[in-house]
């Protein structure tokens, strides 16, 4: 692979000297072609399946009214949507970016193509980078904007990239929602006008929308067929994704930092780097694009992306703030007895002068509350050891309360607009700390550093963020630089996280933000997983986990079995249904086990043992979504298949219950049609086995015909419910 990369690099370098215009950026199965002619604007030519050399030679930019520039600045065509705009040091608002050449370098297991552009009248340069991976179909693109002018240049728009998409029957799939309803799927055709998806939260960016989209080029998206382009902005802050459909031949997709109230003063000699936009193409539908994102994420973006995740019990819904040694020890013993591997103590363990009995006090005072835990964290770690499990703990480093010793000492550390009153959030007292301030960065690092240096056996950190930026302003930034807040907050956060990961590379860290508020590829390089949602209701989780799986692998999605009635929607579902939904991600529990019956504990113990068996397939395998809950067919079904296609896990959840209901038979996907697969049901509660239990089928039959399963779980009369689900394990013979 390395020799091939060097050969490609040499070829491309020769192409520069030979005066060739087309520059090819290639992955194993994708090709992106850009026309780079010195003195001209770089133009988009092609993006899709891998091209042959002969087809490549015949390509040229679209003729006529196409508007297919790869990075159009404001000025040459003011009526077109610009990817870049600035005010030059002399006040000029227009920019022209013409190609001055390109180069290709090797970067580990990838190749980086950099297209150099410059304004012919100003010493302003923009380098457009494309990083193509050699082992996965993913291209990352971003820009470096450098000011060589004599004075300051003010950036007013600075997107990461533009991707023209040829008009046709193009549909866009995106994610939307709210707290406790994250990851909902929206599908719509691209029509004339603008489609804008943006975030202005400041700290979290994926509750109400997501910085990821998919484009189906063959009409309404299908899961396992059709041409799909996937795009994910790798950024944790405010973003804007925009699709502009005007009177030209292309939809123009533009993505990057949301520049609203974030204009940036670029000093002489300074470079501004935009976050990468990750792009993939698949001719195997939405699931094919998802598989590309999952593989790339596990290999290159997610912390410990090739390590299996532990099965844990989190204390939050079990006891909330009622933390004490007896509760913690009892919960540790119970999860250990059920086969769990980790216990996480959530909110409520800390506080000195102010006690943390509700959500309105003590954030920032990260000392053990000896009134609740008189023997300290050491005692809890020893209890965990005695039960044979690991111990984890919850923190919220970016926040404080007005009722805290931290706020009394450092009121200047909180986000607060100049000359305005502070604006509080959760509990009526919560405030966000200003991560643009280096002193706050040091403080946030010290929280983790103090815990892990004093208690090195802590194996897991749950990092939460429960408040957006309100009354936007910084007491640290100068009055001239107040517009830096949204950007510098995330620069400071990332700097802190890099420092933590450098010193503590092995600890598992969960990214939580009032649930799924930070599901993005910008922050996940520093985290092992994220909390999908604070809503643990199994039925609603099917929808949320489905949408979230478009871009994020199962190992990153924390999915917990909780109590009923559910604490958010108060729905009562069967325990099996809750187990079967949680087993589709990183399995965990969010419950007080002492309130469970012995029969329920036994069922969970059995499920945990079976999940350990299928864990490598679920967490490291390839996803195939089969029947979407958003299609409202009364069921949802998906599966994971190992790379070698020797094992697969198939999920079937009933989402509605009516008498005389008729559900489609589900055809499987991703199997080897020539191999034989033996079927075994997991988490079985039925009195009698399924007809397919223990039988052997060809992969061809399972993919072309599928299996019929009963619509209900056949149990004793007094145990019947209106919820039914199935998990089947397939092993090649």
C-alpha positions as CSV (number, residue, x, y, z in Angstrom):
1,X,0.0,0.0,0.0
2,X,2.9,2.4,0.8
3,X,4.5,1.7,-2.5
4,X,1.2,2.3,-4.3
5,X,0.8,5.6,-2.5
6,X,4.3,6.8,-3.4
7,X,3.6,5.8,-7.0
8,X,0.4,7.7,-7.1
9,X,2.1,10.7,-5.5
10,X,4.8,10.6,-8.2
11,X,2.3,10.4,-11.0
12,X,0.4,13.4,-9.7
13,X,3.6,15.3,-9.2
14,X,4.5,14.6,-12.8
15,X,1.0,15.7,-13.9
16,X,1.7,19.1,-12.4
17,X,4.9,19.6,-14.4
18,X,3.2,18.2,-17.5
19,X,0.5,20.8,-17.3
20,X,-2.5,18.4,-16.8
21,X,-5.6,20.0,-15.4
22,X,-7.5,17.1,-13.8
23,X,-6.4,16.2,-10.2
24,X,-7.7,12.9,-8.9
25,X,-8.2,12.3,-5.2
26,X,-8.8,8.6,-4.7
27,X,-9.8,6.0,-2.1
28,X,-10.2,2.3,-2.7
29,X,-13.6,2.8,-4.2
30,X,-14.1,6.5,-4.7
31,X,-12.7,9.2,-7.0
32,X,-13.0,12.9,-6.7
33,X,-11.7,15.0,-9.6
34,X,-10.9,18.7,-9.5
35,X,-9.8,20.8,-12.4
36,X,-6.7,22.8,-11.3
37,X,-5.5,25.2,-14.0
38,X,-3.1,27.9,-12.9
39,X,-4.6,31.3,-13.0
40,X,-8.2,29.9,-13.0
41,X,-10.6,29.0,-10.2
42,X,-10.4,25.3,-9.3
43,X,-13.5,23.6,-10.6
44,X,-15.3,20.4,-9.5
45,X,-15.4,17.7,-12.2
46,X,-16.5,14.5,-10.6
47,X,-17.3,12.6,-7.4
48,X,-18.5,9.1,-7.2
49,X,-17.4,5.5,-7.8
50,X,-13.7,4.7,-8.7
51,X,-12.9,5.7,-12.3
52,X,-10.7,4.0,-14.8
53,X,-7.8,5.8,-16.4
54,X,-9.6,6.1,-19.7
55,X,-12.7,7.6,-18.2
56,X,-10.6,10.0,-16.2
57,X,-8.9,11.2,-19.3
58,X,-12.2,12.1,-20.9
59,X,-13.5,14.2,-18.0
60,X,-13.7,18.0,-18.0
61,X,-15.7,20.5,-16.0
62,X,-19.3,20.9,-16.9
63,X,-19.9,23.4,-19.7
64,X,-22.4,26.2,-19.6
65,X,-24.1,27.7,-16.5
66,X,-22.8,25.2,-13.9
67,X,-21.4,27.1,-10.9
68,X,-19.2,24.2,-9.9
69,X,-16.3,26.0,-8.2
70,X,-14.9,24.0,-5.3
71,X,-14.4,27.2,-3.1
72,X,-16.2,30.2,-4.5
73,X,-15.3,33.5,-2.7
74,X,-17.6,36.5,-2.5
75,X,-16.9,39.0,-5.2
76,X,-16.6,37.3,-8.7
77,X,-20.3,36.2,-8.6
78,X,-22.1,38.0,-5.8
79,X,-25.4,36.5,-6.8
80,X,-24.0,33.0,-6.0
81,X,-23.6,31.6,-2.5
82,X,-20.0,32.1,-1.4
83,X,-17.9,29.6,0.6
84,X,-15.6,32.4,1.7
85,X,-15.9,36.1,2.4
86,X,-13.7,38.7,4.1
87,X,-12.9,42.4,4.5
88,X,-9.4,43.0,3.3
89,X,-7.1,45.3,5.3
90,X,-8.0,48.2,3.0
91,X,-11.7,47.6,3.3
92,X,-12.3,45.8,0.1
93,X,-15.1,43.2,0.5
94,X,-14.4,41.2,-2.6
95,X,-12.0,38.3,-3.1
96,X,-10.8,36.3,-6.1
97,X,-9.1,32.9,-5.5
98,X,-7.1,31.6,-8.5
99,X,-5.1,28.4,-8.6
100,X,-1.3,28.7,-8.2
101,X,-0.6,24.9,-8.2
102,X,-1.0,21.9,-6.1
103,X,1.0,19.2,-4.3
104,X,0.5,15.7,-3.0
105,X,2.0,14.3,0.2
106,X,1.7,11.0,2.1
107,X,0.3,11.2,5.6
108,X,0.4,7.8,7.3
109,X,-2.3,5.7,5.7
110,X,-3.6,8.5,3.6
111,X,-2.7,10.9,0.8
112,X,-3.2,14.6,1.1
113,X,-3.7,16.7,-2.0
114,X,-3.4,20.5,-1.4
115,X,-4.6,22.9,-4.0
116,X,-3.1,26.3,-3.6
117,X,-5.1,29.5,-4.4
118,X,-4.3,33.2,-4.1
119,X,-6.0,36.5,-4.6
120,X,-4.2,38.1,-7.6
121,X,-4.5,41.6,-6.0
122,X,-3.9,40.8,-2.3
123,X,-1.5,38.7,-0.3
124,X,-4.3,36.4,0.9
125,X,-4.0,32.6,0.2
126,X,-6.3,29.7,0.7
127,X,-5.0,26.2,0.6
128,X,-7.8,23.6,0.0
129,X,-6.8,20.2,1.3
130,X,-8.2,16.8,0.5
131,X,-7.1,13.8,2.6
132,X,-7.9,10.5,1.0
133,X,-7.6,7.3,3.0
134,X,-6.0,4.3,1.5
135,X,-8.1,1.7,3.3
136,X,-11.6,3.2,3.6
137,X,-13.7,5.2,1.3
138,X,-13.5,8.6,3.0
139,X,-12.1,11.9,2.0
140,X,-11.6,14.8,4.4
141,X,-11.5,18.3,3.1
142,X,-10.7,21.6,4.8
143,X,-9.0,24.9,4.2
144,X,-6.1,27.0,5.5
145,X,-6.7,30.7,5.2
146,X,-3.5,32.8,5.5
147,X,-3.2,36.6,5.7
148,X,-0.1,37.9,4.1
149,X,-1.4,41.5,3.9
150,X,0.1,44.4,5.7
151,X,-2.9,44.8,8.0
152,X,-5.7,42.7,9.6
153,X,-8.1,40.8,7.4
154,X,-11.6,40.2,8.9
155,X,-13.1,36.8,8.0
156,X,-16.9,37.0,7.7
157,X,-17.6,33.6,6.0
158,X,-15.2,30.7,6.2
159,X,-16.8,27.4,5.3
160,X,-14.8,24.2,5.2
161,X,-15.8,23.0,1.7
162,X,-18.2,23.1,-1.2
163,X,-19.4,20.0,-3.1
164,X,-21.4,20.5,-6.2
165,X,-24.0,17.8,-6.8
166,X,-25.4,17.3,-10.3
167,X,-29.1,18.1,-10.4
168,X,-31.6,15.2,-10.9
169,X,-33.8,13.3,-8.5
170,X,-31.6,14.1,-5.5
171,X,-33.0,13.6,-2.0
172,X,-31.4,14.6,1.3
173,X,-31.6,12.7,4.5
174,X,-30.7,14.6,7.7
175,X,-31.2,14.3,11.4
176,X,-33.2,16.5,13.7
177,X,-35.0,16.4,17.1
178,X,-34.8,17.8,20.6
179,X,-33.7,16.8,24.1
180,X,-35.0,13.2,24.7
181,X,-35.9,12.9,21.0
182,X,-32.5,13.1,19.2
183,X,-31.6,11.5,15.9
184,X,-34.9,11.7,14.1
185,X,-34.7,11.1,10.3
186,X,-35.9,13.7,7.8
187,X,-36.0,12.9,4.1
188,X,-36.9,15.4,1.4
189,X,-36.1,16.0,-2.3
190,X,-33.8,18.9,-3.1
191,X,-35.9,21.6,-4.8
192,X,-35.3,25.2,-5.8
193,X,-34.1,27.6,-3.1
194,X,-32.0,27.0,0.0
195,X,-32.0,24.3,2.6
196,X,-30.2,25.3,5.7
197,X,-29.3,23.2,8.7
198,X,-27.5,25.2,11.5
199,X,-26.7,25.2,15.1
200,X,-26.4,28.1,17.6
201,X,-26.3,26.3,20.9
202,X,-22.6,27.2,21.5
203,X,-21.6,24.2,23.6
204,X,-23.7,21.3,22.2
205,X,-24.6,20.9,18.5
206,X,-26.7,17.7,17.9
207,X,-29.9,18.0,20.0
208,X,-32.0,19.8,17.4
209,X,-30.1,19.1,14.2
210,X,-26.9,17.3,13.1
211,X,-23.8,18.4,11.2
212,X,-24.2,15.2,9.0
213,X,-26.3,14.6,5.9
214,X,-26.7,12.1,3.2
215,X,-27.6,12.7,-0.5
216,X,-29.4,10.0,-2.5
217,X,-28.7,10.5,-6.2
218,X,-31.4,8.1,-7.4
219,X,-34.6,9.4,-5.8
220,X,-35.8,8.7,-2.3
221,X,-33.0,6.9,-0.4
222,X,-32.9,3.1,-0.1
223,X,-31.0,1.3,2.6
224,X,-29.0,-1.2,0.6
225,X,-29.1,0.0,-3.0
226,X,-28.7,3.3,-4.9
227,X,-26.0,5.9,-5.1
228,X,-25.4,7.9,-1.9
229,X,-23.0,10.7,-0.9
230,X,-22.5,11.1,2.9
231,X,-21.1,14.2,4.5
232,X,-20.1,14.9,8.1
233,X,-18.6,18.1,9.5
234,X,-16.0,17.2,12.1
235,X,-16.7,20.0,14.5
236,X,-18.1,20.3,18.0
237,X,-19.3,23.9,17.8
238,X,-21.9,26.0,15.9
239,X,-22.1,24.9,12.3
240,X,-24.1,25.6,9.1
241,X,-24.8,23.2,6.3
242,X,-26.4,24.7,3.3
243,X,-27.7,23.3,0.0
244,X,-28.3,26.0,-2.6
245,X,-30.4,25.2,-5.7
246,X,-30.5,28.1,-8.1
247,X,-30.8,28.2,-11.9
248,X,-27.5,26.4,-12.6
249,X,-26.9,22.7,-13.2
250,X,-25.7,21.9,-9.7
251,X,-27.0,21.8,-6.2
252,X,-24.2,23.4,-4.2
253,X,-23.6,21.9,-0.8
254,X,-21.6,24.1,1.5
255,X,-20.6,23.2,5.0
256,X,-18.5,24.7,7.8
257,X,-18.5,26.8,11.0
258,X,-21.6,28.9,11.5
259,X,-20.1,32.4,11.1
260,X,-23.1,34.2,12.6
261,X,-21.7,36.7,15.1
262,X,-18.3,35.0,14.8
263,X,-16.4,37.2,12.4
264,X,-12.7,36.6,12.9
265,X,-9.8,39.2,12.8
266,X,-6.9,37.5,11.0
267,X,-3.7,39.3,11.8
268,X,-0.8,39.5,9.4
269,X,0.9,36.2,9.1
270,X,-1.9,34.3,10.9
271,X,-3.6,31.2,9.5
272,X,-7.2,30.2,10.2
273,X,-7.8,26.5,9.7
274,X,-11.4,25.3,9.2
275,X,-12.7,21.9,10.5
276,X,-12.7,19.0,8.1
277,X,-15.7,17.9,6.2
278,X,-15.7,14.1,5.7
279,X,-17.1,12.8,2.4
280,X,-18.0,9.3,1.3
281,X,-19.7,7.7,-1.7
282,X,-21.5,4.4,-1.9
283,X,-23.5,2.6,-4.5
284,X,-25.0,0.3,-1.7
285,X,-27.5,2.8,-0.3
286,X,-27.6,4.6,3.0
287,X,-26.3,1.5,4.9
288,X,-23.3,1.4,2.5
289,X,-22.5,5.0,3.3
290,X,-23.0,4.2,7.1
291,X,-20.5,1.3,6.9
292,X,-17.9,3.7,5.4
293,X,-18.5,6.2,8.2
294,X,-18.3,3.4,10.9
295,X,-15.1,1.9,9.6
296,X,-13.4,5.3,9.2
297,X,-14.7,6.3,12.6
298,X,-13.4,3.2,14.4
299,X,-10.0,3.4,12.6
300,X,-9.3,7.1,12.6
301,X,-11.7,9.2,14.7
302,X,-13.0,7.4,17.7
303,X,-10.9,6.9,20.8
304,X,-10.0,3.2,21.2
305,X,-12.0,2.4,18.1
306,X,-10.9,-1.2,17.9
307,X,-11.4,-2.1,21.6
308,X,-14.6,-3.8,22.8
309,X,-16.7,-1.7,25.2
310,X,-17.6,-2.9,28.7
311,X,-21.1,-3.6,29.9
312,X,-21.9,-1.2,32.7
313,X,-24.5,0.0,35.2
314,X,-24.9,3.7,35.6
315,X,-26.4,5.0,38.8
316,X,-28.5,8.0,37.5
317,X,-32.0,6.6,36.9
318,X,-31.5,4.1,39.7
319,X,-30.9,6.6,42.6
320,X,-30.5,10.1,41.0
321,X,-28.8,12.3,43.6
322,X,-29.3,9.8,46.4
323,X,-25.7,8.8,46.4
324,X,-24.4,6.9,49.5
325,X,-22.0,4.1,50.2
326,X,-24.7,1.5,50.8
327,X,-26.5,2.2,47.5
328,X,-23.3,2.2,45.5
329,X,-22.0,-1.0,47.0
330,X,-25.4,-2.7,46.5
331,X,-25.6,-1.6,42.9
332,X,-22.0,-2.8,42.2
333,X,-22.8,-6.2,43.7
334,X,-26.0,-6.5,41.6
335,X,-24.4,-5.6,38.3
336,X,-21.5,-7.9,39.0
337,X,-23.9,-10.7,39.8
338,X,-25.6,-10.2,36.4
339,X,-22.3,-10.3,34.6
340,X,-21.6,-6.6,34.2
341,X,-18.1,-5.3,34.0
342,X,-18.2,-1.7,35.2
343,X,-20.2,0.5,37.6
344,X,-20.5,4.3,37.0
345,X,-21.4,6.7,39.9
346,X,-23.3,9.6,38.4
347,X,-24.2,13.1,39.6
348,X,-24.5,13.8,43.3
349,X,-21.2,12.5,44.8
350,X,-19.5,15.9,45.4
351,X,-19.8,19.1,47.4
352,X,-18.2,20.9,50.3
353,X,-19.8,24.1,51.5
354,X,-22.7,23.5,49.1
355,X,-24.2,20.0,48.9
356,X,-25.3,18.4,45.6
357,X,-28.8,17.1,46.5
358,X,-30.4,18.7,43.4
359,X,-29.1,20.2,40.2
360,X,-28.9,23.8,41.6
361,X,-25.6,23.7,43.6
362,X,-22.0,22.6,43.9
363,X,-20.9,22.3,40.3
364,X,-17.3,23.2,40.3
365,X,-16.6,22.0,43.8
366,X,-15.2,18.7,42.9
367,X,-14.5,17.3,46.4
368,X,-16.0,14.2,47.8
369,X,-19.1,14.9,49.9
370,X,-18.1,13.1,53.1
371,X,-21.6,13.4,54.4
372,X,-22.6,10.9,51.7
373,X,-19.4,9.0,51.2
374,X,-17.5,9.2,54.5
375,X,-14.9,6.7,53.4
376,X,-14.3,8.4,50.1
377,X,-13.8,7.2,46.6
378,X,-11.1,4.8,47.7
379,X,-13.7,2.8,49.5
380,X,-15.9,2.6,46.4
381,X,-13.0,1.5,44.3
382,X,-12.2,-1.2,46.8
383,X,-15.9,-2.3,46.8
384,X,-15.8,-2.5,43.0
385,X,-12.6,-4.6,43.2
386,X,-14.2,-6.9,45.7
387,X,-17.1,-7.5,43.2
388,X,-14.6,-8.0,40.3
389,X,-15.7,-5.0,38.3
390,X,-14.3,-1.6,37.3
391,X,-15.3,1.8,38.7
392,X,-16.3,5.0,36.9
393,X,-17.5,8.5,37.9
394,X,-19.5,11.5,36.5
395,X,-18.2,15.1,36.1
396,X,-19.3,18.2,34.4
397,X,-16.1,20.2,33.9
398,X,-17.4,23.1,31.8
399,X,-20.0,24.3,34.2
400,X,-20.6,25.8,37.7
401,X,-23.5,27.0,39.8
402,X,-24.0,30.4,41.4
403,X,-24.3,28.4,44.6
404,X,-20.7,27.1,44.6
405,X,-17.4,27.9,46.1
406,X,-15.9,28.0,42.6
407,X,-18.2,30.8,41.5
408,X,-17.6,32.7,44.7
409,X,-13.8,32.6,44.0
410,X,-13.9,33.1,40.3
411,X,-17.1,34.9,39.0
412,X,-14.9,36.2,36.2
413,X,-14.6,32.7,34.7
414,X,-18.2,32.3,33.6
415,X,-19.6,33.3,30.2
416,X,-21.3,36.6,30.6
417,X,-22.0,39.4,28.1
418,X,-20.4,42.7,29.0
419,X,-22.7,45.0,30.9
420,X,-25.4,42.3,31.1
421,X,-26.7,40.3,34.0
422,X,-25.7,36.6,34.1
423,X,-28.1,34.3,32.5
424,X,-28.6,31.0,34.4
425,X,-29.7,27.6,33.1
426,X,-30.5,24.2,34.7
427,X,-31.7,24.5,38.3
428,X,-31.9,28.3,37.9
429,X,-28.3,28.6,39.0
430,X,-26.2,26.8,36.3
431,X,-23.5,28.8,34.4
432,X,-21.1,27.8,31.6
433,X,-17.4,28.4,32.2
434,X,-15.5,30.3,29.5
435,X,-13.3,27.7,27.8
436,X,-11.6,30.4,25.7
437,X,-9.9,31.4,29.0
438,X,-6.6,29.5,29.5
439,X,-7.1,29.6,33.3
440,X,-10.5,27.8,32.8
441,X,-8.8,25.3,30.5
442,X,-6.2,24.6,33.2
443,X,-9.0,24.2,35.8
444,X,-11.0,21.8,33.6
445,X,-7.9,19.7,33.0
446,X,-7.2,19.7,36.8
447,X,-10.6,18.1,37.5
448,X,-9.7,15.0,35.5
449,X,-6.1,15.1,36.5
450,X,-6.8,15.3,40.2
451,X,-9.3,12.4,40.0
452,X,-7.1,10.1,37.9
453,X,-3.8,10.9,39.6
454,X,-5.3,10.4,43.1
455,X,-7.4,7.4,42.0
456,X,-5.6,5.8,39.1
457,X,-7.9,2.8,39.2
458,X,-10.9,4.9,37.9
459,X,-11.5,3.2,34.5
460,X,-14.3,5.4,33.2
461,X,-15.2,9.1,33.1
462,X,-18.7,10.4,32.2
463,X,-18.1,13.9,30.9
464,X,-21.4,15.9,30.8
465,X,-22.4,19.3,29.5
466,X,-25.9,20.4,30.4
467,X,-26.2,24.0,29.3
468,X,-26.0,26.1,26.1
469,X,-24.2,29.4,26.0
470,X,-26.6,32.1,27.1
471,X,-26.0,35.8,27.3
472,X,-23.1,35.3,24.9
473,X,-20.0,37.2,25.8
474,X,-16.6,36.6,27.4
475,X,-15.1,38.3,30.4
476,X,-11.7,37.1,29.1
477,X,-11.7,38.2,25.5
478,X,-11.2,41.8,24.6
479,X,-14.2,43.9,23.5
480,X,-12.8,43.9,20.0
481,X,-12.7,40.1,20.0
482,X,-16.1,39.2,21.5
483,X,-17.1,37.6,18.2
484,X,-14.4,34.9,18.9
485,X,-16.4,33.3,21.7
486,X,-18.1,30.5,19.9
487,X,-15.0,29.5,18.1
488,X,-12.4,30.0,20.9
489,X,-14.7,28.1,23.3
490,X,-14.2,25.0,21.2
491,X,-10.6,25.6,20.6
492,X,-10.1,25.8,24.3
493,X,-12.2,22.7,24.9
494,X,-10.3,20.7,22.3
495,X,-6.9,21.9,23.7
496,X,-8.0,20.7,27.1
497,X,-9.2,17.3,25.8
498,X,-5.9,16.8,23.9
499,X,-4.0,17.5,27.1
500,X,-6.1,15.0,29.0
501,X,-5.8,12.3,26.4
502,X,-2.0,12.8,26.2
503,X,-1.6,12.2,29.9
504,X,-4.4,9.6,30.3
505,X,-4.6,7.7,27.0
506,X,-6.2,4.6,28.4
507,X,-9.2,5.8,30.4
508,X,-12.6,5.3,28.9
509,X,-14.5,8.7,28.5
510,X,-18.1,9.0,27.6
511,X,-19.3,12.2,25.9
512,X,-22.6,13.2,27.4
513,X,-24.4,16.5,26.9
514,X,-28.0,16.3,28.3
515,X,-28.1,13.1,26.4
516,X,-27.1,13.2,22.7
517,X,-26.2,16.8,22.5
518,X,-22.6,16.2,21.4
519,X,-22.9,13.3,18.9
520,X,-20.3,14.7,16.4
521,X,-17.0,13.6,14.8
522,X,-15.3,16.8,16.0
523,X,-15.2,15.8,19.6
524,X,-15.3,12.0,19.4
525,X,-11.5,11.6,18.8
526,X,-11.2,12.3,22.5
527,X,-14.1,10.1,23.6
528,X,-14.9,6.4,23.4
529,X,-18.7,6.7,23.2
530,X,-21.6,9.1,23.7
531,X,-24.9,9.0,25.5
532,X,-27.5,8.7,22.7
533,X,-30.3,10.3,24.7
534,X,-31.5,10.9,28.2
535,X,-34.7,9.2,27.0
536,X,-34.2,5.4,27.6
537,X,-37.7,4.4,26.5
538,X,-37.2,1.4,24.3
539,X,-39.7,2.3,21.6
540,X,-38.5,5.8,21.1
541,X,-34.9,4.6,21.3
542,X,-35.5,2.4,18.2
543,X,-36.1,5.6,16.2
544,X,-33.2,7.6,17.9
545,X,-30.7,4.8,17.6
546,X,-31.7,4.2,14.0
547,X,-31.0,7.7,12.9
548,X,-27.9,8.0,14.9
549,X,-26.5,4.8,13.3
550,X,-26.5,6.7,9.9
551,X,-23.1,8.1,10.9
552,X,-21.9,6.5,14.2
553,X,-21.0,2.9,15.0
554,X,-22.7,0.7,17.6
555,X,-19.7,0.7,19.9
556,X,-20.0,4.5,20.2
557,X,-23.7,4.5,21.1
558,X,-24.4,3.9,24.8
559,X,-27.8,2.1,25.0
560,X,-29.1,1.2,28.4
561,X,-31.9,-1.1,29.9
562,X,-34.0,1.0,32.2
563,X,-37.0,0.7,34.5
564,X,-40.7,1.0,33.6
565,X,-42.7,3.0,33.6
566,X,-40.0,4.9,31.7
567,X,-38.8,8.0,33.6
568,X,-39.2,10.3,30.5
569,X,-42.3,9.1,28.6
570,X,-43.8,6.8,31.3
571,X,-44.4,4.0,28.9
572,X,-44.4,0.5,30.2
573,X,-42.6,-2.0,27.9
574,X,-41.6,-5.6,28.5
575,X,-38.1,-6.2,29.8
576,X,-37.2,-8.4,26.8
577,X,-38.1,-5.5,24.5
578,X,-35.9,-3.1,26.5
579,X,-33.1,-5.6,26.4
580,X,-33.4,-6.3,22.7
581,X,-33.3,-2.6,21.8
582,X,-30.3,-1.9,24.1
583,X,-28.4,-4.9,22.7
584,X,-28.2,-3.1,19.3
585,X,-25.6,-0.7,20.7
586,X,-23.1,-0.6,23.6
587,X,-25.2,-2.5,26.1
588,X,-25.6,-1.1,29.6
589,X,-28.1,-0.7,32.4
590,X,-29.7,2.5,33.9
591,X,-31.8,1.1,36.7
592,X,-31.8,0.2,40.5
593,X,-31.3,-3.6,40.4
594,X,-32.7,-4.1,43.9
595,X,-36.1,-3.0,42.6
596,X,-36.0,-5.9,40.0
597,X,-37.5,-9.3,40.6
598,X,-35.2,-12.4,40.7
599,X,-36.8,-13.4,37.4
600,X,-35.9,-10.1,35.8
601,X,-32.3,-10.2,37.1
602,X,-32.0,-13.8,35.7
603,X,-33.2,-12.6,32.3
604,X,-30.7,-9.7,32.3
605,X,-27.9,-12.0,33.4
606,X,-28.7,-14.3,30.5
607,X,-28.9,-11.4,28.1
608,X,-25.5,-10.0,29.3
609,X,-23.8,-13.4,28.8
610,X,-25.3,-13.6,25.3
611,X,-24.3,-10.0,24.5
612,X,-20.7,-10.8,25.4
613,X,-20.8,-13.6,22.8
614,X,-22.1,-11.3,20.0
615,X,-20.3,-8.2,21.2
616,X,-17.5,-8.4,18.5
617,X,-20.0,-8.6,15.7
618,X,-22.2,-5.7,17.0
619,X,-19.4,-3.4,18.0
620,X,-16.9,-4.1,15.2
621,X,-19.2,-5.5,12.5
622,X,-20.9,-4.0,9.4
623,X,-24.4,-2.5,9.7
624,X,-27.2,-3.4,7.4
625,X,-30.5,-1.5,8.1
626,X,-33.4,-3.5,6.7
627,X,-36.8,-2.1,7.6
628,X,-36.9,1.5,8.9
629,X,-39.2,2.5,11.7
630,X,-39.7,5.8,9.9
631,X,-41.4,3.9,7.1
632,X,-44.3,3.0,9.5
633,X,-44.7,-0.6,8.5
634,X,-45.2,-1.8,12.1
635,X,-41.7,-3.0,12.6
636,X,-38.1,-2.2,12.4
637,X,-35.2,-4.5,11.6
638,X,-31.5,-4.3,11.1
639,X,-28.4,-6.5,11.4
640,X,-24.7,-6.5,11.9
641,X,-22.3,-8.8,9.9
642,X,-18.7,-9.6,10.7
643,X,-16.0,-8.7,8.2
644,X,-15.5,-12.4,7.3
645,X,-19.3,-12.9,7.0
646,X,-19.1,-15.9,9.3
647,X,-21.3,-14.4,12.0
648,X,-24.3,-12.0,12.0
649,X,-26.8,-10.6,14.5
650,X,-30.3,-9.9,13.3
651,X,-32.8,-7.6,15.2
652,X,-36.5,-7.4,14.8
653,X,-38.6,-5.0,16.9
654,X,-42.4,-4.6,16.6
655,X,-43.2,-0.9,16.8
656,X,-47.1,-1.1,16.7
657,X,-49.6,-3.7,17.8
658,X,-53.0,-4.3,16.1
659,X,-55.2,-7.3,15.8
660,X,-55.0,-9.0,12.3
661,X,-51.8,-7.1,11.6
662,X,-49.8,-8.0,8.5
663,X,-46.1,-7.4,8.7
664,X,-43.6,-7.8,5.9
665,X,-41.2,-10.7,5.9
666,X,-37.7,-9.2,6.4
667,X,-35.0,-10.1,3.9
668,X,-31.5,-10.1,5.4
669,X,-28.4,-8.5,3.8
670,X,-24.6,-8.7,3.9
671,X,-24.3,-12.5,4.2
672,X,-22.3,-14.8,1.9
673,X,-24.9,-16.3,-0.5
674,X,-22.9,-19.5,-0.8
675,X,-22.4,-20.2,2.9
676,X,-24.7,-22.0,5.3
677,X,-25.9,-20.2,8.5
678,X,-27.2,-21.8,11.6
679,X,-29.9,-19.8,13.5
680,X,-30.1,-19.4,17.2
681,X,-32.5,-17.0,19.1
682,X,-31.0,-14.9,21.9
683,X,-32.8,-13.5,24.9
684,X,-35.5,-16.1,24.4
685,X,-38.6,-16.0,26.7
686,X,-41.0,-18.0,24.6
687,X,-42.3,-21.4,25.9
688,X,-41.4,-23.0,22.6
689,X,-38.5,-22.4,20.3
690,X,-38.9,-20.6,16.9
691,X,-39.4,-22.8,13.9
692,X,-36.0,-21.7,12.6
693,X,-34.2,-22.5,15.9
694,X,-31.1,-24.6,15.2
695,X,-31.9,-24.9,11.5
696,X,-29.4,-24.1,8.7
697,X,-30.1,-21.9,5.8
698,X,-28.1,-20.6,2.8
699,X,-27.1,-16.9,2.9
700,X,-28.9,-16.7,-0.5
701,X,-32.2,-17.9,1.0
702,X,-31.9,-15.5,4.0
703,X,-31.2,-12.5,1.7
704,X,-33.7,-13.3,-1.0
705,X,-36.6,-14.8,1.1
706,X,-35.9,-14.2,4.8
707,X,-37.5,-15.8,7.8
708,X,-41.0,-15.6,9.2
709,X,-41.2,-14.9,12.9
710,X,-44.2,-14.9,15.2
711,X,-45.7,-11.4,15.7
712,X,-45.9,-12.0,19.5
713,X,-43.8,-13.7,22.2
714,X,-45.5,-16.9,23.3
715,X,-45.3,-16.8,27.1
716,X,-47.6,-17.7,30.0
717,X,-51.0,-15.9,29.9
718,X,-50.2,-13.7,32.9
719,X,-46.9,-12.6,31.3
720,X,-48.2,-11.5,27.9
721,X,-47.6,-7.9,26.8
722,X,-48.2,-5.9,23.6
723,X,-44.4,-5.7,23.0
724,X,-42.5,-8.3,21.0
725,X,-39.0,-8.5,19.6
726,X,-36.4,-11.0,18.4
727,X,-32.7,-11.2,18.2
728,X,-31.2,-14.0,16.1
729,X,-27.6,-15.0,16.0
730,X,-26.3,-16.5,12.7
731,X,-23.1,-18.6,12.6
732,X,-21.6,-20.0,9.4
733,X,-21.2,-23.8,9.4
